[in-house]
């Protein structure tokens, strides 16, 4: 039981980085295609707090 909890706790930083990178690249791509919404919402950043 303890190993599963440790594995879960160690996976949280990886999920945080992966989700932040995914949302940043989506915002970057849509901005490159002419959409102004990600920039106006402040999502063109690698700050994870802006994406959650």
Secondary structure by P-SEA (a helix, b strand, c coil): caaaaaaaaaaaaaaaaaaaaaaaaaaaaaaaaccccccccccccccccccc
